[in-house]
């Protein structure tokens, strides 16, 4: 019997959430980032919320697109893809409007939605194949 590392278990918990708990956590971190930028302005809250947002959504993308890769490579490629999606969403929001605190939170929400949607679509496709 193979022992799983904590990171593998964490990845499974995030990527295989059936009740959308990881997606809700991702949205809550977007709200935390927004309220931190608007009201509190605490670097500790901002860093913690950003790290959680990054870990959850990079795991979603890594699992959706690079499922057959080793855990580290899957996370790194998911992180790279998350950065690309964040840049693309921020660029689109910046073209349409000025990129301020509210519109930055909108861009984060868009990316969180896309990451969760891609992960769910990959699961549905995988279940349909089996």
DRENFI-778140 format. One record per atom (N, C-alpha, C, O): y, x, z; atom name; residue number from 0. Coordinates in Angstrom, 2 decimals. Atoms other than C-alpha are relative to their C-alpha. Layout:
BEGIN
[[Y, X, Z], CA, NUM];
...
***
This chain:
BEGIN
[[-1.17, 0.83, 0.00], N, 0];
[[0.00, 0.00, 0.00], CA, 0];
[[1.24, 0.88, 0.00], C, 0];
[[1.37, 1.81, 0.80], O, 0];
[[-1.18, -0.82, 0.18], N, 1];
[[3.32, 1.40, -1.09], CA, 1];
[[1.12, -0.47, 0.91], C, 1];
[[1.46, -1.65, 0.94], O, 1];
[[-1.15, 0.32, -0.84], N, 2];
[[6.17, 1.55, 1.41], CA, 2];
[[1.25, -0.04, -0.87], C, 2];
[[1.47, 0.83, -1.72], O, 2];
[[-1.26, 0.09, 0.74], N, 3];
[[9.50, 0.41, 0.03], CA, 3];
[[1.13, 0.55, 0.86], C, 3];
[[1.16, 0.36, 2.08], O, 3];
[[-1.15, -0.51, -0.73], N, 4];
[[12.70, 2.15, 0.96], CA, 4];
[[0.96, -1.14, 0.32], C, 4];
[[0.83, -2.24, -0.22], O, 4];
[[-0.98, 1.02, -0.36], N, 5];
[[15.58, 0.27, 2.50], CA, 5];
[[0.83, -0.41, -1.21], C, 5];
[[1.21, -1.57, -1.34], O, 5];
[[-0.81, 0.30, 1.18], N, 6];
[[17.49, 0.51, -0.76], CA, 6];
[[-0.74, -0.92, -0.97], C, 6];
[[-0.13, -1.80, -1.58], O, 6];
[[0.78, 0.89, 0.86], N, 7];
[[14.67, -1.11, -2.72], CA, 7];
[[-0.04, -1.41, 0.58], C, 7];
[[0.06, -2.39, -0.16], O, 7];
[[-0.01, 1.33, -0.63], N, 8];
[[14.49, -3.95, -0.20], CA, 8];
[[1.37, -0.65, -0.12], C, 8];
[[1.47, -1.85, -0.36], O, 8];
[[-1.35, 0.53, 0.14], N, 9];
[[18.26, -4.34, -0.29], CA, 9];
[[0.25, -0.48, -1.42], C, 9];
[[0.87, -1.52, -1.63], O, 9];
[[-0.16, 0.41, 1.39], N, 10];
[[18.19, -4.47, -4.08], CA, 10];
[[-0.72, -1.31, -0.27], C, 10];
[[-0.18, -2.19, -0.94], O, 10];
[[0.74, 1.25, 0.19], N, 11];
[[15.53, -7.18, -4.02], CA, 11];
[[0.70, -1.18, 0.66], C, 11];
[[0.76, -2.27, 0.09], O, 11];
[[-0.71, 1.08, -0.69], N, 12];
[[17.48, -9.22, -1.49], CA, 12];
[[1.22, -0.44, -0.79], C, 12];
[[1.48, -1.63, -0.93], O, 12];
[[-1.21, 0.32, 0.76], N, 13];
[[20.67, -9.02, -3.55], CA, 13];
[[-0.34, -0.63, -1.34], C, 13];
[[0.23, -1.66, -1.70], O, 13];
[[0.26, 0.44, 1.38], N, 14];
[[19.16, -9.50, -7.00], CA, 14];
[[-0.86, -1.26, -0.07], C, 14];
[[-0.78, -1.99, -1.06], O, 14];
[[0.91, 1.14, 0.07], N, 15];
[[16.59, -12.15, -6.14], CA, 15];
[[0.41, -1.15, 0.91], C, 15];
[[-0.44, -1.90, 1.39], O, 15];
[[-0.43, 1.09, -0.89], N, 16];
[[18.74, -14.52, -4.10], CA, 16];
[[-0.17, -1.34, -0.70], C, 16];
[[0.38, -1.57, -1.78], O, 16];
[[0.27, 1.31, 0.58], N, 17];
[[17.56, -18.03, -4.77], CA, 17];
[[1.05, -1.03, 0.39], C, 17];
[[1.24, -2.02, -0.31], O, 17];
[[-1.01, 0.95, -0.48], N, 18];
[[20.29, -19.78, -2.81], CA, 18];
[[1.42, 0.45, -0.34], C, 18];
[[2.38, -0.08, 0.22], O, 18];
[[-1.30, -0.54, 0.42], N, 19];
[[23.15, -17.85, -4.44], CA, 19];
[[0.76, 0.62, 1.17], C, 19];
[[1.99, 0.65, 1.15], O, 19];
[[-0.68, -0.58, -1.16], N, 20];
[[23.88, -16.14, -1.12], CA, 20];
[[0.74, 1.29, -0.38], C, 20];
[[1.85, 1.52, 0.11], O, 20];
[[-0.68, -1.22, 0.41], N, 21];
[[24.72, -12.81, -2.77], CA, 21];
[[1.22, -0.32, -0.86], C, 21];
[[2.23, 0.37, -0.79], O, 21];
[[-1.14, 0.42, 0.80], N, 22];
[[26.98, -14.58, -5.24], CA, 22];
[[1.12, -0.50, 0.90], C, 22];
[[2.30, -0.21, 0.66], O, 22];
[[-1.01, 0.49, -0.94], N, 23];
[[28.76, -16.33, -2.38], CA, 23];
[[0.63, 1.17, 0.76], C, 23];
[[1.84, 1.17, 0.99], O, 23];
[[-0.54, -1.20, -0.66], N, 24];
[[29.13, -12.98, -0.59], CA, 24];
[[0.98, 0.71, -0.94], C, 24];
[[2.02, 1.19, -0.50], O, 24];
[[-0.89, -0.62, 0.97], N, 25];
[[30.66, -11.58, -3.77], CA, 25];
[[1.33, -0.74, -0.10], C, 25];
[[2.39, -0.11, -0.14], O, 25];
[[-1.23, 0.79, 0.04], N, 26];
[[33.17, -14.45, -3.94], CA, 26];
[[0.80, 0.14, 1.29], C, 26];
[[2.03, 0.18, 1.26], O, 26];
[[-0.70, -0.19, -1.28], N, 27];
[[33.98, -14.04, -0.24], CA, 27];
[[0.70, 1.36, 0.06], C, 27];
[[1.77, 1.47, 0.65], O, 27];
[[-0.67, -1.30, 0.02], N, 28];
[[34.75, -10.37, -0.80], CA, 28];
[[1.24, -0.05, -0.89], C, 28];
[[2.23, 0.60, -0.59], O, 28];
[[-1.20, 0.17, 0.83], N, 29];
[[37.14, -11.37, -3.61], CA, 29];
[[1.10, -0.66, 0.82], C, 29];
[[2.25, -0.25, 0.77], O, 29];
[[-1.00, 0.65, -0.87], N, 30];
[[38.87, -13.72, -1.16], CA, 30];
[[0.52, 0.96, 1.07], C, 30];
[[1.71, 0.96, 1.37], O, 30];
[[-0.43, -0.97, -1.02], N, 31];
[[38.94, -10.99, 1.49], CA, 31];
[[0.97, 1.02, -0.60], C, 31];
[[1.97, 1.38, 0.02], O, 31];
[[-0.89, -0.95, 0.66], N, 32];
[[40.50, -8.56, -0.98], CA, 32];
[[1.35, -0.66, -0.28], C, 32];
[[2.40, -0.05, -0.06], O, 32];
[[-1.24, 0.71, 0.30], N, 33];
[[43.07, -11.18, -2.03], CA, 33];
[[0.85, -0.17, 1.26], C, 33];
[[2.03, 0.17, 1.26], O, 33];
[[-0.77, 0.23, -1.23], N, 34];
[[44.09, -12.11, 1.53], CA, 34];
[[0.44, 1.31, 0.64], C, 34];
[[1.49, 1.38, 1.27], O, 34];
[[-0.40, -1.30, -0.52], N, 35];
[[44.13, -8.47, 2.53], CA, 35];
[[1.22, 0.53, -0.76], C, 35];
[[2.15, 1.05, -0.15], O, 35];
[[-1.15, -0.47, 0.79], N, 36];
[[46.50, -7.61, -0.33], CA, 36];
[[1.24, -0.86, 0.24], C, 36];
[[2.36, -0.35, 0.18], O, 36];
[[-1.12, 0.92, -0.15], N, 37];
[[48.67, -10.66, 0.32], CA, 37];
[[0.56, -0.04, 1.41], C, 37];
[[1.77, -0.10, 1.59], O, 37];
[[-0.45, 0.22, -1.38], N, 38];
[[48.81, -10.88, 4.12], CA, 38];
[[-0.18, 1.19, 0.93], C, 38];
[[0.78, 1.63, 1.57], O, 38];
[[0.34, -0.97, -1.04], N, 39];
[[47.08, -8.21, 6.18], CA, 39];
[[0.38, 1.43, -0.38], C, 39];
[[0.97, 2.15, 0.43], O, 39];
[[-0.25, -1.34, 0.53], N, 40];
[[47.39, -5.02, 4.09], CA, 40];
[[-0.64, 1.07, 0.88], C, 40];
[[0.02, 1.99, 1.34], O, 40];
[[0.77, -0.95, -0.79], N, 41];
[[44.70, -3.15, 5.99], CA, 41];
[[-0.91, 0.79, -0.93], C, 41];
[[-1.69, 0.20, -1.68], O, 41];
[[0.88, -0.79, 0.87], N, 42];
[[43.00, -0.24, 4.22], CA, 42];
[[-1.48, -0.14, 0.38], C, 42];
[[-2.35, -0.04, -0.49], O, 42];
[[1.39, 0.13, -0.43], N, 43];
[[39.84, -0.74, 6.29], CA, 43];
[[-0.65, -1.25, -0.55], C, 43];
[[-1.78, -1.22, -1.03], O, 43];
[[0.53, 1.25, 0.56], N, 44];
[[39.39, -4.36, 5.24], CA, 44];
[[-0.16, 0.12, -1.51], C, 44];
[[-1.16, -0.33, -2.07], O, 44];
[[0.05, -0.15, 1.46], N, 45];
[[40.17, -3.49, 1.63], CA, 45];
[[-1.15, 0.87, -0.46], C, 45];
[[-1.84, 0.54, -1.42], O, 45];
[[1.09, -0.91, 0.38], N, 46];
[[37.73, -0.60, 1.48], CA, 46];
[[-1.36, -0.66, 0.26], C, 46];
[[-2.25, -0.57, -0.59], O, 46];
[[1.28, 0.64, -0.32], N, 47];
[[34.93, -2.54, 3.20], CA, 47];
[[-0.31, -1.11, -1.00], C, 47];
[[-1.43, -1.19, -1.51], O, 47];
[[0.22, 1.09, 0.94], N, 48];
[[35.36, -5.60, 0.98], CA, 48];
[[-0.26, 0.53, -1.41], C, 48];
[[-1.11, -0.01, -2.12], O, 48];
[[0.21, -0.57, 1.34], N, 49];
[[35.60, -3.46, -2.17], CA, 49];
[[-1.38, 0.62, -0.14], C, 49];
[[-2.03, 0.48, -1.18], O, 49];
[[1.33, -0.61, 0.05], N, 50];
[[32.43, -1.55, -1.32], CA, 50];
[[-1.08, -1.07, -0.09], C, 50];
[[-2.03, -0.94, -0.86], O, 50];
[[0.98, 1.09, 0.06], N, 51];
[[30.51, -4.77, -0.68], CA, 51];
[[0.01, -0.66, -1.37], C, 51];
[[-1.05, -0.93, -1.94], O, 51];
[[-0.13, 0.58, 1.33], N, 52];
[[31.85, -6.28, -3.92], CA, 52];
[[-0.69, 0.89, -1.04], C, 52];
[[-1.43, 0.41, -1.90], O, 52];
[[0.56, -0.95, 0.96], N, 53];
[[30.87, -3.16, -5.84], CA, 53];
[[-1.51, 0.07, 0.10], C, 53];
[[-2.19, 0.06, -0.92], O, 53];
[[1.45, -0.10, -0.18], N, 54];
[[27.37, -2.92, -4.34], CA, 54];
[[-0.73, -1.24, -0.51], C, 54];
[[-1.75, -1.13, -1.19], O, 54];
[[0.67, 1.24, 0.41], N, 55];
[[26.48, -6.57, -4.92], CA, 55];
[[0.02, -0.15, -1.52], C, 55];
[[-1.01, -0.43, -2.13], O, 55];
[[-0.10, 0.25, 1.43], N, 56];
[[27.76, -6.78, -8.48], CA, 56];
[[-0.62, 1.11, -0.84], C, 56];
[[-1.13, 0.84, -1.93], O, 56];
[[0.70, -1.07, 0.71], N, 57];
[[26.48, -3.36, -9.56], CA, 57];
[[-1.51, -0.22, 0.06], C, 57];
[[-2.22, 0.08, -0.90], O, 57];
[[1.42, 0.32, -0.11], N, 58];
[[23.07, -4.42, -8.27], CA, 58];
[[-0.38, -1.13, -0.95], C, 58];
[[-1.42, -1.07, -1.61], O, 58];
[[0.24, 1.08, 0.96], N, 59];
[[23.29, -7.67, -10.26], CA, 59];
[[-0.12, 0.54, -1.41], C, 59];
[[-1.08, 0.23, -2.12], O, 59];
[[0.00, -0.50, 1.37], N, 60];
[[24.13, -5.81, -13.46], CA, 60];
[[-1.14, 0.98, -0.25], C, 60];
[[-1.77, 0.95, -1.31], O, 60];
[[1.10, -0.95, 0.17], N, 61];
[[21.63, -3.01, -12.91], CA, 61];
[[-1.33, -0.70, -0.13], C, 61];
[[-2.17, -0.31, -0.94], O, 61];
[[1.26, 0.76, 0.06], N, 62];
[[18.85, -5.50, -12.31], CA, 62];
[[-0.11, -0.81, -1.29], C, 62];
[[-1.20, -0.96, -1.84], O, 62];
[[0.02, 0.83, 1.20], N, 63];
[[19.86, -7.66, -15.28], CA, 63];
[[-0.27, 0.81, -1.27], C, 63];
[[-1.00, 0.35, -2.15], O, 63];
[[0.10, -0.75, 1.25], N, 64];
[[20.08, -4.92, -17.90], CA, 64];
[[-0.95, 1.18, 0.03], C, 64];
[[-1.45, 1.58, -1.02], O, 64];
[[0.79, -1.24, -0.08], N, 65];
[[18.08, -1.94, -16.63], CA, 65];
[[-1.16, -0.15, 0.98], C, 65];
[[-1.37, 0.72, 1.82], O, 65];
[[1.03, 0.33, -0.99], N, 66];
[[15.16, -3.50, -14.77], CA, 66];
[[-1.14, 1.01, 0.04], C, 66];
[[-1.73, 1.22, 1.11], O, 66];
[[1.14, -0.91, 0.05], N, 67];
[[12.55, -0.95, -15.88], CA, 67];
[[0.34, 1.42, 0.43], C, 67];
[[-0.54, 2.27, 0.50], O, 67];
[[-0.42, -1.35, -0.38], N, 68];
[[14.57, 2.08, -14.78], CA, 68];
[[-0.21, 0.23, 1.50], C, 68];
[[-0.35, -0.73, 2.26], O, 68];
[[0.07, -0.29, -1.44], N, 69];
[[14.27, 3.87, -11.42], CA, 69];
[[1.24, -0.55, 0.72], C, 69];
[[2.27, -0.79, 0.10], O, 69];
[[-1.04, 0.65, -0.79], N, 70];
[[16.42, 2.49, -8.61], CA, 70];
[[1.36, 0.70, -0.12], C, 70];
[[2.37, 0.03, -0.32], O, 70];
[[-1.27, -0.73, 0.06], N, 71];
[[19.08, 5.23, -8.65], CA, 71];
[[0.67, -0.15, -1.36], C, 71];
[[1.87, -0.42, -1.43], O, 71];
[[-0.56, 0.12, 1.34], N, 72];
[[19.54, 5.13, -12.42], CA, 72];
[[0.45, -1.43, -0.28], C, 72];
[[1.49, -1.66, -0.90], O, 72];
[[-0.36, 1.41, 0.16], N, 73];
[[19.58, 1.34, -12.38], CA, 73];
[[1.34, -0.29, 0.68], C, 73];
[[2.19, -0.97, 0.11], O, 73];
[[-1.25, 0.22, -0.72], N, 74];
[[22.35, 1.34, -9.78], CA, 74];
[[1.16, 0.72, -0.68], C, 74];
[[2.25, 0.16, -0.79], O, 74];
[[-1.07, -0.76, 0.65], N, 75];
[[24.37, 4.03, -11.56], CA, 75];
[[0.43, -0.66, -1.32], C, 75];
[[1.62, -0.77, -1.60], O, 75];
[[-0.34, 0.68, 1.26], N, 76];
[[24.18, 2.26, -14.93], CA, 76];
[[0.64, -1.36, 0.26], C, 76];
[[1.54, -1.77, -0.47], O, 76];
[[-0.64, 1.25, -0.39], N, 77];
[[25.00, -1.05, -13.25], CA, 77];
[[1.43, 0.22, 0.47], C, 77];
[[2.31, -0.59, 0.19], O, 77];
[[-1.35, -0.34, -0.46], N, 78];
[[28.00, 0.60, -11.60], CA, 78];
[[0.92, 0.31, -1.18], C, 78];
[[2.07, -0.13, -1.21], O, 78];
[[-0.79, -0.31, 1.19], N, 79];
[[29.20, 1.97, -14.91], CA, 79];
[[0.34, -1.26, -0.78], C, 79];
[[1.47, -1.42, -1.23], O, 79];
[[-0.24, 1.26, 0.70], N, 80];
[[28.82, -1.43, -16.54], CA, 80];
[[0.99, -0.87, 0.77], C, 80];
[[1.81, -1.56, 0.17], O, 80];
[[-0.94, 0.76, -0.82], N, 81];
[[30.68, -3.05, -13.62], CA, 81];
[[1.43, 0.52, -0.20], C, 81];
[[2.37, -0.26, -0.32], O, 81];
[[-1.33, -0.58, 0.22], N, 82];
[[33.59, -0.65, -14.08], CA, 82];
[[0.54, -0.41, -1.37], C, 82];
[[1.72, -0.73, -1.50], O, 82];
[[-0.42, 0.42, 1.34], N, 83];
[[33.70, -1.48, -17.79], CA, 83];
[[0.42, -1.47, 0.01], C, 83];
[[1.44, -1.83, -0.57], O, 83];
[[-0.35, 1.42, -0.08], N, 84];
[[33.69, -5.23, -17.04], CA, 84];
[[1.29, -0.22, 0.78], C, 84];
[[2.11, -1.05, 0.40], O, 84];
[[-1.25, 0.12, -0.76], N, 85];
[[36.42, -4.83, -14.42], CA, 85];
[[1.20, 0.41, -0.84], C, 85];
[[2.23, -0.25, -0.82], O, 85];
[[-1.09, -0.45, 0.87], N, 86];
[[38.57, -2.89, -16.87], CA, 86];
[[0.28, -1.03, -1.09], C, 86];
[[1.44, -1.31, -1.40], O, 86];
[[-0.18, 0.99, 1.06], N, 87];
[[37.99, -5.46, -19.61], CA, 87];
[[0.66, -1.27, 0.53], C, 87];
[[1.57, -1.80, -0.10], O, 87];
[[-0.59, 1.21, -0.58], N, 88];
[[38.80, -8.42, -17.34], CA, 88];
[[1.46, 0.25, 0.39], C, 88];
[[2.32, -0.59, 0.14], O, 88];
[[-1.38, -0.32, -0.38], N, 89];
[[41.91, -6.70, -15.96], CA, 89];
[[0.89, 0.15, -1.23], C, 89];
[[2.05, -0.28, -1.20], O, 89];
[[-0.76, -0.14, 1.23], N, 90];
[[43.04, -5.83, -19.48], CA, 90];
[[0.32, -1.36, -0.61], C, 90];
[[1.45, -1.60, -1.05], O, 90];
[[-0.25, 1.34, 0.54], N, 91];
[[42.62, -9.43, -20.64], CA, 91];
[[1.02, -0.76, 0.82], C, 91];
[[1.88, -1.44, 0.27], O, 91];
[[-0.97, 0.67, -0.87], N, 92];
[[44.52, -10.76, -17.63], CA, 92];
[[1.38, 0.63, -0.18], C, 92];
[[2.39, -0.08, -0.16], O, 92];
[[-1.28, -0.68, 0.18], N, 93];
[[47.23, -8.14, -18.15], CA, 93];
[[0.64, -0.38, -1.34], C, 93];
[[1.87, -0.48, -1.42], O, 93];
[[-0.53, 0.43, 1.30], N, 94];
[[47.61, -9.16, -21.81], CA, 94];
[[0.57, -1.41, 0.11], C, 94];
[[1.64, -1.69, -0.42], O, 94];
[[-0.44, 1.39, -0.11], N, 95];
[[47.92, -12.85, -20.90], CA, 95];
[[1.16, -0.15, 0.99], C, 95];
[[2.10, -0.90, 0.71], O, 95];
[[-1.01, 0.11, -1.07], N, 96];
[[50.04, -12.42, -17.73], CA, 96];
[[0.25, 1.38, 0.56], C, 96];
[[-0.39, 2.36, 0.17], O, 96];
[[-0.17, -1.23, -0.75], N, 97];
[[51.38, -9.73, -15.49], CA, 97];
[[-1.16, 0.12, 0.98], C, 97];
[[-1.63, -0.89, 1.51], O, 97];
[[1.12, -0.21, -0.92], N, 98];
[[48.65, -8.20, -13.35], CA, 98];
[[0.55, 0.22, 1.40], C, 98];
[[0.90, 1.35, 1.77], O, 98];
[[-0.46, -0.11, -1.39], N, 99];
[[49.74, -8.94, -9.78], CA, 99];
[[-1.19, -0.28, 0.92], C, 99];
[[-2.34, -0.25, 0.48], O, 99];
[[1.08, 0.18, -0.98], N, 100];
[[47.75, -9.67, -6.62], CA, 100];
[[-0.87, -1.20, -0.36], C, 100];
[[-2.10, -1.09, -0.36], O, 100];
[[0.76, 1.20, 0.32], N, 101];
[[46.73, -13.21, -7.59], CA, 101];
[[-0.83, 0.20, -1.26], C, 101];
[[-2.01, -0.17, -1.29], O, 101];
[[0.72, -0.18, 1.27], N, 102];
[[45.75, -12.27, -11.12], CA, 102];
[[-1.05, 1.10, 0.11], C, 102];
[[-2.04, 1.08, -0.62], O, 102];
[[1.05, -0.99, -0.27], N, 103];
[[43.84, -9.22, -9.85], CA, 103];
[[-1.20, -0.67, 0.65], C, 103];
[[-2.34, -0.36, 0.31], O, 103];
[[1.09, 0.75, -0.63], N, 104];
[[41.82, -11.57, -7.65], CA, 104];
[[-0.70, -0.88, -1.04], C, 104];
[[-1.92, -1.05, -0.98], O, 104];
[[0.61, 0.79, 1.07], N, 105];
[[41.26, -13.79, -10.70], CA, 105];
[[-0.91, 0.88, -0.84], C, 105];
[[-2.02, 0.46, -1.20], O, 105];
[[0.84, -0.93, 0.78], N, 106];
[[39.96, -10.77, -12.65], CA, 106];
[[-1.27, 0.35, 0.77], C, 106];
[[-2.35, 0.42, 0.18], O, 106];
[[1.19, -0.28, -0.82], N, 107];
[[37.61, -9.91, -9.75], CA, 107];
[[-0.94, -1.20, 0.02], C, 107];
[[-2.16, -1.03, -0.07], O, 107];
[[0.83, 1.21, 0.02], N, 108];
[[36.40, -13.51, -9.64], CA, 108];
[[-0.72, -0.20, -1.32], C, 108];
[[-1.88, -0.61, -1.35], O, 108];
[[0.62, 0.10, 1.33], N, 109];
[[35.74, -13.51, -13.38], CA, 109];
[[-1.18, 0.96, -0.10], C, 109];
[[-2.25, 0.59, -0.56], O, 109];
[[1.07, -1.01, 0.07], N, 110];
[[33.70, -10.32, -13.11], CA, 110];
[[-1.16, -0.38, 0.91], C, 110];
[[-2.32, -0.21, 0.54], O, 110];
[[1.07, 0.43, -0.90], N, 111];
[[31.76, -11.64, -10.10], CA, 111];
[[-0.81, -1.14, -0.61], C, 111];
[[-2.03, -1.17, -0.49], O, 111];
[[0.69, 1.11, 0.66], N, 112];
[[30.94, -14.81, -12.04], CA, 112];
[[-0.87, 0.49, -1.14], C, 112];
[[-2.01, 0.06, -1.28], O, 112];
[[0.77, -0.54, 1.12], N, 113];
[[29.82, -12.88, -15.11], CA, 113];
[[-1.22, 0.76, 0.50], C, 113];
[[-2.31, 0.60, -0.05], O, 113];
[[1.14, -0.76, -0.55], N, 114];
[[27.62, -10.54, -13.03], CA, 114];
[[-1.09, -0.93, 0.52], C, 114];
[[-2.27, -0.73, 0.23], O, 114];
[[0.98, 0.94, -0.53], N, 115];
[[25.95, -13.41, -11.22], CA, 115];
[[-0.68, -0.79, -1.11], C, 115];
[[-1.89, -1.00, -1.08], O, 115];
[[0.56, 0.76, 1.13], N, 116];
[[25.49, -15.38, -14.44], CA, 116];
[[-1.00, 0.84, -0.78], C, 116];
[[-2.07, 0.35, -1.15], O, 116];
[[0.91, -0.87, 0.74], N, 117];
[[23.90, -12.42, -16.22], CA, 117];
[[-1.29, 0.23, 0.77], C, 117];
[[-2.38, 0.26, 0.19], O, 117];
[[1.20, -0.19, -0.83], N, 118];
[[21.52, -11.83, -13.32], CA, 118];
[[-0.87, -1.26, -0.03], C, 118];
[[-2.09, -1.16, -0.14], O, 118];
[[0.77, 1.26, 0.01], N, 119];
[[20.49, -15.51, -13.26], CA, 119];
[[-0.64, -0.23, -1.36], C, 119];
[[-1.77, -0.70, -1.44], O, 119];
[[0.56, 0.17, 1.35], N, 120];
[[20.01, -15.59, -17.04], CA, 120];
[[-1.20, 0.92, -0.22], C, 120];
[[-2.18, 0.53, -0.85], O, 120];
[[1.10, -0.94, 0.12], N, 121];
[[17.79, -12.51, -16.86], CA, 121];
[[-1.23, -0.51, 0.74], C, 121];
[[-2.35, -0.37, 0.26], O, 121];
[[1.12, 0.54, -0.76], N, 122];
[[15.65, -14.17, -14.18], CA, 122];
[[-0.65, -1.17, -0.74], C, 122];
[[-1.87, -1.29, -0.78], O, 122];
[[0.54, 1.14, 0.73], N, 123];
[[15.29, -17.34, -16.24], CA, 123];
[[-0.78, 0.47, -1.21], C, 123];
[[-1.85, -0.07, -1.51], O, 123];
[[0.70, -0.52, 1.17], N, 124];
[[14.31, -15.35, -19.32], CA, 124];
[[-1.32, 0.64, 0.40], C, 124];
[[-2.32, 0.49, -0.29], O, 124];
[[1.22, -0.66, -0.48], N, 125];
[[11.79, -13.35, -17.32], CA, 125];
[[-1.04, -1.02, 0.44], C, 125];
[[-2.23, -0.83, 0.19], O, 125];
[[0.93, 1.05, -0.41], N, 126];
[[10.24, -16.50, -15.82], CA, 126];
[[-0.57, -0.74, -1.20], C, 126];
[[-1.72, -1.17, -1.18], O, 126];
[[0.47, 0.68, 1.21], N, 127];
[[10.00, -18.07, -19.27], CA, 127];
[[-1.02, 0.82, -0.76], C, 127];
[[-1.87, 0.27, -1.46], O, 127];
[[0.94, -0.88, 0.71], N, 128];
[[8.11, -15.04, -20.61], CA, 128];
[[-1.35, 0.03, 0.68], C, 128];
[[-2.36, 0.26, 0.01], O, 128];
[[1.27, -0.12, -0.73], N, 129];
[[5.43, -15.10, -17.90], CA, 129];
[[-0.78, -1.25, -0.04], C, 129];
[[-1.87, -1.31, 0.52], O, 129];
***
